[in-house]
Amino acid sequence: MTAPAVHANCVIVGTVGLLIRGGAGSGKTSLADIVIEAARAKGNLGRLVADDYTHIAAVDGRLEAQAPQAIEGRMEVRGFGVVEAPFARYAQIHLVIDLTPAETIERLPEQPLTQACLDGGQLPVLVCPQNDPEHSLRLIRWALRHLFPKGPDYI
């Protein structure tokens, strides 16, 4: 994949790809780790695709993510160092998660999901509080139930 890298993490839970965007120190890796472990705890696939930077490209009408080769299979755990992690080479992105300060998030939004255009494709976007992975996990769980009402609970 030759697309430029964006500042984001990407994980797969079950069959769903999640792109986690946020600034440095916003908790992207912590959330990715929590989401992966939640999927595994339920007996589902939970895999890292990319940590910190992700290549994104439109492929056959869908958006795919891949880690830059230099960081493939690696995750930075703040305060511990860079660790090796089980990973998937590619993921189709189904949901974008934007980490933002908690005080900027509406308590009861009219629309819990918005839309974003990435590389020409429209994707649902969920706003989650930065540095609050437990709360974000709950929001992601409900967003996936909303997007895939007949699908399994992967997390």
N, C-alpha and C positions, 0 to 999 in steps of 0.2 A: 504494500500500500504506500503510495507516494504522497498522499495528502499531508498538508502541514499538521503539526501536533497542536492540540488545544490543551489548555490548563484544566484537566479534569481526570477523575478516576473512572474506571469502568469495571463492572462486575456482572457475572451471570448468576441468577438464582433460578433454578429449575430450567425453564426455556426462555426466560425473560432477561434482556440486557438492560442494565441501568447505567446511565452516564451521570456521574456526580460532579457538579461544577461548584467552584467556590474559590475564594482567594487563599493565599498562603496562610496556613494556620487556622483555617476555618473548620477543620475536622473531616476533610474528605477521606483520608485513609482510615481514621477511626470508624467512620460510618461504614466504609467498605468492609472493614474487618468484622464489624458487628452484623452486618447484613449477611455476609458469607457464613459466619458461624450460626446465625439464626436459621438459614436454609439447611445447613448440615445437621443441626439439632433436630430438624423435622424429617431427616432422611432424604433430603433433596440435594441436588447439585448446587454447590456454592463455590464459585471460582473467581479469582482475580483475572482480569484481562489486562488492565493497565493501572499503574499508580502514578499520579501527579501529571503526566502528560499522555495524551491519547490521540492517535491518528484517527480521523473520521473521514469517511468517503461514502458517497452514494454508489451502491452496487445493485443493479437490477431492480431499481425502484425502492430499495430499502437503505437504511443508514447502517453502516458497519463500523465497528471500532477495532483497533489493534494497537498494541503497545509499540512504542519505538523499540527497535531491536536492542539498543543499549541497556534498557531497563526491563526487558521482558522477564517475567517470573520473579521480579523483585518488588519489595514493598518497604518503604521507609517508615519505621516505627519510631516516632519522636521520643527521644529519651533512651532508646535501646539500640538503634542503628538500622542498617539495611538488612533485611531478612529475605531468604528465599521463600516463595509461596507457590503452591499448586496453581497453575494458570491455564487459561484457554487462549489460543492464539487469536481468535476472532470472536466477535459477538454482534448480533443484530441488536440495535438499540431500540427499545420500546418505550422507555420513560426517561426523561431528563429530570434530575433533582438539582435544584439550585439552593445552595446553602447561603443564608443571609442572616443578619442580626435578628434575634427573636422579636425585638421591639418593633420591627418593620412588618411583621406578619400579621395579617388580619385574623382576629379570633374566629369569626364566622364568615368566611368569604362566600360570596354568592356562587362563584365557580371555584371549586377546590383545585381544578387543573386549568392551566392556561395553555397556550400553544407557542411553539418556537419554530423558526425556520432554520434548519441546519443543513448546509450543503444542498439547498434546494428542496429538502423534504420537511414536512410538518410533523412535529412530535409533541406529545403532551408533556407539560412541565409541572412539577410539583415543587412548591417553595417549602423548605424545611429550615428549622433553626440551626445555625452553625454551632458547632461544639456541643451538641445535645443529641448524641447518637440514639439514645433510647427513645426519645420523643420522635425523632426522625424515622426510626424503624416503624413505630406505630403508624405514622402518616403514610409511609411507603406501603405498608400492609393494606391500608384502606384504599390507597390509590390503585393498587393492583387489583383489589376486589372490585373497584369501580370500573377499571378498564377491561377486566376479564372476569365478568360475573359468574361464568360457568367453569372457570379454571380452578385449579387446585390452589390452596394457600401454600406458597413456596416458603414463606418466612413467618 
